[in-house]
């Protein structure tokens, strides 16, 4: 299998006044196309910083990041925005939906930025909402949906542009245990359909669903275990 992500010697420092904070201290990481990976680590381990780098929301201080054959570590903000929209589907703990917009239009949003026609957007968004079990909720706005349904809309939005990777940041963090299980089952289905899924979580039972668990501590990879 080919690698969708290749990271070499990634360092990320932040300046706080006169002080330099060393967050990531030389990370090497390959993720194959179609893998299901969980990233874990205690607070301050660097997992959020790594997530931001993987998601092209930030660039490294040093090192290289190859995403789907493109070196994104040297890109401009505009180039990164384009890569994010095309290659990465984000799912956040807080859903990040537009409150006054229907589920269909929320899901279609990345296709607006990609320049797709209205007809294509609506067709693809309806297809994805059906896939995530919301065929009967397309015209509902977020405040008319339960937490689990909102997260399904967010997952649909992440899938709509057929990205190289789905990046999920604590996707069950705001959900009760029953709804969390439903969302995790949805991620299982997404992975089985051939998508690469990377999930940042602090919950062991959530991480156990992944096929590989990478643990960070103090800015380095402490362990990298395939469990399936």
N, C-alpha and C positions, 0 to 999 in steps of 0.2 A: 504493500500500500504506500501511496505517496504521502508526504507530510504536507499538511495544510498550514502548519505553523513551525517555524524554525527560529529559535532565539539563541543568540550566542553572546555571552559575556555582558548581559544587560546590567547596567548600573544606573541607579536613579538616586540622585542627591537633591535635597531641597535646602535653600538658604533661608534661615530664620535670623534676620538681623546679621550679626557677626558670625553666627554659628552655622556650620554645615551639618545637616542631618543626613546620615547615610542610611537609606531605606532599603534599596536592593543592592546586593553586594556581589554581583557577578553571577547572573542566572543563565544556565544553559537548559534549553527545553525544546523537545520535539513533540508535536502532537499530530498523529496521523489523521487523514481524512476518515470521517465516520466513527471516531472515538467518542466515548462518553467519559469525561474527566471531571472530577471534583477537586477543587483547590481549597485546602483548609489551613488554619493557622490561628494562633491566639491574636488578640488585639495587638497591633504594633508589629506584626510579623512581616508585613509588606504585601499581604494578599490583595488589599484594595488598590494599592499602587500597581501591582502586577496586572490586576484586572483592567485598570485604566490604560495601561500600555497595550495589553492584548486587544482592547477595544478601540485603539487608535484615538483615545481621548487625551492622550499625553504622549510625549516622546522621551526616549531615554537620555540620560546624561552621556552614556557611552554604551557601545555594543550595537549589535544589529538585530533587526526583527524582519523576518521574511514571512509575509502572509500571502498564501496562494501564489507563490512565485514572484511577488513584488517586495522590494525592500522598502518598508514603510518608515524605517527609523529616521530617515533624513527628509521626509516630506514636509511641505508647507501645510499650514492650517487648512487651506482650501482643498488641497489634495487629500488630506486626512479625512475631511468631511465627506468627500466623494467616496473614498474607500469605505468609510463607516456605513454609508447608506447602501452601498452595493454588496459588501462582503460580510457585514456583521449584523446579526439580529439581536437586539438587546431586550432582556426581560428584567425589570427592576422590582425590588421589594414593594415599592409604593405605586406600582402600575404606570404612573406618568401618562395618564390618558387626558385628552382634551375634554373638559367637563361638559361643554355645550354642543358636543359633536357626537353623532351616532356611532355605534360600534363599527358599522361598515366604513364610515369616513375615517375613524381612528385607525383602522387596519390599513386603509388605502394610503395613508399619509406618506410613508416612505416612497411610494410609487409616484406621488406628486413631485417630490424632489428629484426623482429619477427621470421625470419628463414623460411618463406614460400617459396615454390618452384616457379621458374620463371613462370611456367604454371598457377599456382594458383594466383600468383600476377597479371598477365596480365588479367586473367579472371575476378577477383574481381575488379580491377581498371577500366576495361572497363564497368563493370556493374554499378559501382558508377558514373562514368562520364556520362553514359546514364541517370542515375537518376537525376543528377544535370543539365541536358539539354545540355551536350557537346559531344554527340555521334559523331558529325561531326568535332570535334576539337582535337581528341586524339593525333594526331601526330604533333600538333602545339606546338611551344615553347612559353614561356611567352611573348617575345617581339612581337609575332604575334597575341596576344590576347588583347582584350580591358580590362580595369580595372575590369569591372563586370565579364568577363569571367575568369580572373585570380583569382578573389575571389571565383568563382565557383569551380575552380581547387583546391583551398585551402580548401574549404568545403568538396570536394570529398576526399581529403587526410585525413581530420579529421575523416571522416566516415569509411574509408577503413578497419580498424581493428575491426569494430563493438564495439566501446568503451562504457563504462558505462556512461560517460558524454561528452558532447560537450561544450567546454569552448571557448567563443568568446570574444575577447578584442577589443572593438570599431570596429566591422567588417565592418561598413559602413563609417568609418572615412575618407577614401580617395576616396569616390565615389560621383558622382553627385546625385541629388535627385531621378531621374528616376531609375538609376541603384541601388541606395540604396533600393528603394521599391522592386525591383525584388529580391535582396538578402534577404531582410526581409521576403518576401513571401516564399523563399526557406527555411528559418529557420522555418517558420510556418509548411511547409510540413514535414520537418525533425522531428519536435516535434509531429506532427500528426501521424507519422510513429512509435511513441513510444519511441523516444530518449529523454533523459534528456538534456535540454539546459540551460546553464548559460551564460548570456551575461553581460559584463561590459560596461556601456555606460554613457555618460553625457547628452545624448539627450532624453528629455521627450517623444517625439513621438516614438522613438525607444523602450524605456522602456515600453510604454503603450501596445505594442504588446505582452509582456510577461503576464503570468497569476498571477505573484507575483512580487512585487517590494520591494527590501530590500535597505534601505537608510542608509549609514554610515555617521557619523560625528565625528571627533576627536577620531577615533579609536574604537568607539562603534556603535552598531546598534541603529539608531535613530527611525526607523520605519520599519515594516515588514507587508505589506498589500497584501492580495490576491484580485485581481481585476476582476477575471472571475470565 
